[in-house]
Amino acid sequence: MEWEYRIIKSCEGENEFYSVEECLLDGDGIIQSHTIELTPMCKSIDELKDTLQNIIGCLDNGVLGEIKSTIKDGCYCGG
């Protein structure tokens, strides 16, 4: 399994949104998990520059579908 930045497509009603998230992909490239509301936090400016370059690079890797949360109003709903 490997973490990488990817574009995630989310839908809320008829509205579509795109965001960059860190995604956990298995050996076949299938998404297993992803972050929400990515905010890079780095220990140095150089690390931040590298992270932002990786984020920009993900724009050429295609779009993945969002994994919907199974938590609603603070309660686990199964899944």
N, C-alpha and C positions, 0 to 999 in steps of 0.2 A: 504494500500500500504506500501511496505517496501523496503528499500535500502539494498542491500547486494552485496558482491563481487562475480563475476561469470566470467567464461571464455567465451570470445566472439570470434566467428570464422568470419573472414572477407575475402572477395575474391576481388582481383584486377586482372582482366583478368583470366589467368589460375593459378595464384599464390594464395595460401591460407595462411592466417596468423592467429595466435591465440594470444590473449592478455587478461589480467585481467582488468576488468572495474567494476565500481560501477553501478549496475543495479537496476532500480525501477521495482519491481514485484507487480502485483495486488494480490488480495486474492486467486486467482486460480493458482498463480505461473507463470502467463503469463507476459513476459517482456513488459514494457510500454516505457522505456527510458533507455539509458545508457550513461556513460561518454565516452570520447575519450582520448587516451593518458594519462592514469592514472598516476599521480605522487602523492604519499601520502605526505600530508603536515600536520604535527601534532604540538601540542603546547609543547610537552615534549618527551624525549626519551622513557619513559614508554608508552606513547600513541602511538608512532611510533612502538614499539615492539608489542603492542596489535593489531595494524592495520596490520602489516606484518603477524602475526599469523593468522588473519582472512583471509588474502589473500591466504596464504598457504592452509588453510582449504577449500577454494573454489575449489581446484583442484579435489576434490572428488564429486562435485555437478553437473557434466555434463557440456556440452557445449551449449551455446545459439547462435542463429544466430544474426548477426549484423542488426541494424536498419539503413538503408541507409539515409543519409542526403538529405533534399529537398532544400538545399542551394548550388548553384553552382556559382563559380566566384563572390561571394558576393551578389547574387540575389536569392530571394525566388522563388522556382519553383512550389509551390503548393504541396499538398500531405496530 
